[in-house]
Amino acid sequence: MFAARGIAVSCSVFLIVYAVLSLAVSLCWRAVWLHSQRHPARRAADLLFALRMFPLVFAAVSTLAITVPSFLLLEPRAVDEPMGGIPVILGICCAALGALGTGNAGIALRRASRRLAMWTREAQPVDSFTRVPVLRISQAVLANFVPAMTASGIVRPKILLSGLAESMLTANELQTSLRHELEHVRRRDNLKKLILSCVPFPGMRVLEGTWLEATEMAADDAAVSNAGEALDLASALIKLSRVEAIQHPSDLTAALAHSSGSVMKTRVERLIAWSDDHFASPHRFSSSCGPEYGLGAILAMFAVLTVTYGQLLVRVHTITEWLVR
């Protein structure tokens, strides 16, 4: 009974914290996104992903570091009092949320594996400058609506290239396009998509879609280093968008030109207007929200938590006692 009560209490606290923080993020992320527009796309994409994952991380850490120890240290083991219905219901909801996330991830992985197996059937390696394997998709599978160019895989990533895209693009356009896909691999965007599928919450679709747009722009910026390369990538986007418009890539792939019309227009306009000042490396930007400030805030919070940890355990146990009753 003691173990069951502990599991129910822990799951209840996790669900409450996760739901409250997720609701807060869904309501305020647009303000943060607008503020991040003056920073490089890479930083904006990282910020959006951090915002999306914050409720899960905070709920898990607070449950494991505070709720569980407070229950184990302060809850009497010999007391056999009945457990209220609230923690039971919340515990079931938490389990259902975990099952939903696991199921979503499993479906996404299975779908991606099937499509990747189909796309790479009889594929031939292509010599390139990238450290990631580049495979030319066989003409025999082109009728199955494969992307013109996409980064696929998580553990063993690869870049898939259709013969049509290879014939449509010039050498410079192809090179900048490959650098775009290589940036998706380097930033592990497909893994991040899989993680997001594990943490469902109503109202987060728009945030996740905005993050996807930001990742494309971040990869665009990383792929070019001068105005000529920016124009090459813009030209490649325009050409491949005519092909990608009818494609249906997997959720766990990063297709070069698979964006909505408005997003594609924005990406092309950004590249055409490329300048050293606007698309400077993130390392050139000085910001009050740099990593050193974030580390300082974390250390300060850790110090405060260390000093008040005992009192915090007592107060959390009082709250969970009320929850159980």
C-alpha positions in Angstrom: 0.0 0.0 0.0 2.9 2.4 0.8 4.4 1.8 -2.6 1.1 2.3 -4.4 0.5 5.5 -2.5 4.0 6.8 -3.4 3.5 6.0 -7.1 0.1 7.6 -7.2 1.3 10.7 -5.4 4.4 11.0 -7.7 2.4 10.6 -10.9 -0.2 13.1 -9.7 2.4 15.8 -8.9 4.1 15.1 -12.2 0.9 15.5 -14.2 -0.2 18.6 -12.3 3.1 20.4 -12.8 3.4 19.2 -16.4 -0.1 20.4 -17.3 0.1 23.8 -15.6 3.5 24.6 -17.2 2.4 23.3 -20.6 -0.7 25.5 -20.4 1.5 28.5 -19.5 3.9 27.8 -22.3 1.1 27.5 -24.8 -0.2 30.9 -23.8 3.1 32.9 -23.7 5.4 31.3 -26.2 4.4 33.8 -29.0 5.8 36.7 -26.9 9.1 34.9 -26.5 9.2 34.0 -30.2 8.6 37.7 -31.2 11.4 38.7 -28.8 13.7 36.1 -30.4 13.3 37.5 -33.9 16.2 39.8 -33.4 18.5 36.9 -32.8 19.8 34.3 -35.3 17.4 31.6 -36.5 19.5 29.0 -34.8 19.1 30.6 -31.4 15.4 31.1 -32.0 14.9 27.4 -32.9 16.8 26.3 -29.8 14.7 28.6 -27.6 11.4 27.2 -29.0 12.5 23.7 -28.5 13.6 24.5 -24.9 10.3 26.1 -24.2 8.4 23.0 -25.6 10.5 20.7 -23.4 10.6 22.8 -20.3 7.3 21.5 -18.8 8.4 17.9 -19.1 11.9 18.5 -17.8 10.8 20.6 -14.9 8.0 18.2 -13.9 10.3 15.2 -14.0 13.1 16.9 -12.1 10.8 18.3 -9.4 9.0 15.0 -9.0 12.2 12.9 -8.7 14.2 15.5 -6.7 11.5 16.7 -4.3 8.2 14.8 -4.4 9.6 11.3 -4.2 12.2 12.1 -1.4 9.6 14.0 0.6 7.2 11.0 0.5 9.9 8.4 1.3 11.4 10.4 4.2 8.3 11.8 5.8 5.4 9.5 5.0 4.8 6.9 7.8 5.1 3.4 6.4 2.9 1.8 9.1 -0.2 4.0 8.5 -2.9 2.2 6.6 -5.3 4.9 5.7 -7.5 4.8 2.6 -6.3 6.7 -0.5 -8.6 9.3 -2.0 -9.9 9.2 -5.5 -8.0 12.2 -6.8 -4.5 10.7 -6.8 -5.9 7.5 -8.4 -7.5 9.4 -11.2 -4.5 11.6 -11.8 -2.2 8.6 -11.7 -4.3 6.9 -14.4 -4.3 10.1 -16.5 -0.5 10.2 -16.1 -0.1 6.6 -17.2 -2.5 7.3 -20.2 -0.4 10.3 -21.2 2.8 8.2 -21.0 1.2 5.5 -23.1 0.0 8.0 -25.7 3.4 9.5 -26.0 5.1 6.1 -26.3 2.5 5.0 -28.9 3.0 8.2 -30.9 6.8 7.7 -30.9 6.4 4.0 -31.9 4.1 4.8 -34.8 6.5 7.6 -36.0 9.5 5.3 -35.8 7.7 2.5 -37.6 6.4 4.7 -40.4 9.8 6.3 -40.8 11.6 2.9 -40.9 9.2 1.6 -43.6 9.6 4.6 -45.8 13.4 4.7 -45.3 13.6 1.1 -46.3 11.5 1.7 -49.4 13.4 4.8 -50.4 16.9 3.2 -49.9 16.0 0.1 -51.8 18.6 -0.2 -54.6 20.0 3.2 -53.7 23.5 4.0 -54.8 26.1 6.0 -52.8 27.1 9.4 -54.2 30.5 10.9 -53.7 30.2 14.1 -51.7 32.1 16.4 -49.3 29.8 15.4 -46.4 30.7 13.0 -43.6 27.1 11.7 -43.8 26.4 9.1 -46.5 24.6 10.5 -49.5 22.4 8.0 -51.4 20.9 8.4 -54.9 17.4 7.0 -54.8 16.7 4.4 -57.4 14.4 5.5 -60.3 12.3 2.4 -59.5 10.9 3.9 -56.3 10.4 7.5 -57.5 6.7 6.8 -58.2 6.2 6.4 -54.4 6.5 10.1 -53.8 10.0 10.2 -52.2 11.4 13.7 -51.3 13.7 15.3 -53.8 16.3 15.7 -51.1 16.0 14.8 -47.4 18.0 14.0 -44.3 16.7 10.7 -42.8 17.6 8.5 -39.9 18.5 9.1 -36.3 21.2 6.6 -35.2 22.7 6.2 -38.6 21.6 9.3 -40.5 21.9 9.6 -44.3 21.0 12.1 -47.0 18.7 10.9 -49.8 18.9 12.5 -53.2 16.6 11.8 -56.1 18.0 11.7 -59.6 15.5 14.4 -60.6 16.8 16.8 -58.0 20.4 16.0 -59.0 19.6 16.8 -62.7 17.7 20.0 -61.8 20.3 21.6 -59.6 23.6 23.1 -60.7 26.8 22.0 -58.9 26.7 25.0 -56.6 23.0 24.6 -55.8 23.5 21.0 -55.0 26.4 21.7 -52.7 24.6 24.3 -50.7 21.5 22.1 -50.5 23.6 19.2 -49.1 25.0 21.6 -46.5 21.5 22.5 -45.5 20.6 18.8 -45.0 23.9 18.2 -43.2 23.0 20.9 -40.7 19.7 19.1 -39.9 21.8 16.0 -39.2 24.4 17.9 -37.1 21.6 19.5 -35.0 19.8 16.2 -34.6 16.5 17.6 -35.7 15.0 14.2 -36.5 15.7 13.1 -33.0 14.1 16.2 -31.6 11.0 15.5 -33.7 10.9 12.0 -32.2 11.2 13.5 -28.7 8.4 15.9 -29.4 6.1 13.0 -30.4 6.6 11.6 -26.9 5.3 14.6 -25.1 1.8 15.3 -26.4 -0.3 18.2 -25.1 -3.3 20.0 -26.5 -2.5 23.4 -28.0 1.1 22.8 -28.8 0.8 22.1 -32.5 1.4 25.7 -33.5 4.5 26.0 -31.3 5.9 22.8 -32.8 5.1 24.0 -36.3 6.9 27.3 -35.6 9.9 25.4 -34.3 10.0 23.3 -37.5 10.0 26.6 -39.6 12.8 27.9 -37.4 14.9 24.8 -37.9 14.6 25.2 -41.7 15.7 28.8 -41.5 18.6 27.9 -39.1 19.7 25.2 -41.6 19.5 27.8 -44.4 21.7 30.2 -42.6 24.2 27.5 -41.7 24.4 26.4 -45.3 25.5 29.7 -46.8 28.4 32.0 -46.1 28.1 34.7 -48.8 25.5 36.2 -51.0 26.3 33.9 -53.9 25.7 30.8 -51.9 22.5 32.3 -50.5 21.2 32.8 -54.0 22.2 29.3 -55.0 20.2 27.9 -52.1 17.2 30.2 -52.9 17.3 28.9 -56.5 17.4 25.3 -55.3 14.4 25.9 -53.0 12.4 27.4 -55.9 13.3 24.5 -58.2 12.7 21.7 -55.7 9.5 23.3 -54.3 7.8 22.4 -57.6 8.7 18.8 -57.0 8.2 18.7 -53.2 4.7 20.1 -53.5 3.3 16.7 -54.2 5.6 14.8 -51.8 4.7 13.3 -48.4 7.8 12.8 -46.4 7.9 11.0 -43.1 7.6 13.0 -39.8 11.1 12.0 -38.9 12.8 13.3 -42.0 14.0 16.8 -42.9 13.1 17.5 -46.6 14.8 20.5 -48.1 11.8 22.1 -49.8 8.9 20.5 -47.9 7.5 23.7 -46.4 4.2 25.5 -46.7 3.9 28.2 -49.4 4.2 31.1 -46.9 7.2 29.6 -45.2 8.9 28.8 -48.5 8.4 32.4 -49.6 9.9 33.7 -46.4 12.9 31.4 -46.7 13.5 32.5 -50.3 13.1 36.2 -49.4 15.5 35.8 -46.5 18.2 34.2 -48.7 17.7 36.8 -51.5 18.2 39.6 -48.9 21.2 37.9 -47.4 23.8 40.1 -45.8 26.7 39.7 -43.4 25.0 41.8 -40.7 21.6 40.0 -40.8 22.8 36.5 -41.1 26.0 36.7 -39.0 27.2 33.8 -37.0 25.5 33.4 -33.6 28.9 33.7 -32.0 29.1 37.4 -33.2 25.9 38.3 -31.3 26.2 39.6 -27.8 23.1 39.1 -25.8 22.0 39.5 -22.2 20.6 36.0 -22.5 23.9 34.3 -23.3 24.9 30.8 -22.0 26.9 32.3 -19.1 23.8 34.1 -17.7 21.8 30.9 -18.0 24.5 28.9 -16.2 24.6 31.6 -13.5 20.9 31.4 -13.0 21.0 27.6 -12.7 23.8 27.8 -10.1 21.9 30.4 -8.1 18.7 28.3 -8.1 20.8 25.3 -7.1 22.3 27.2 -4.1 18.9 28.4 -3.0 17.5 24.8 -3.3 20.3 23.4 -1.3 19.7 25.9 1.6 15.9 25.4 1.7 15.7 21.8 0.7 14.6 20.4 4.1 11.8 23.0 4.5 10.8 22.4 0.9 10.4 18.7 1.5 8.2 19.3 4.5 5.9 21.7 2.6 5.7 19.4 -0.4 4.8 16.5 1.9 2.0 18.6 3.5 0.6 19.4 0.0 0.7 15.8 -1.1 -1.0 14.7 2.2 -3.9 17.0 1.3 -3.9 15.6 -2.2 -4.1 12.0 -0.9 -7.0 12.8 1.4 
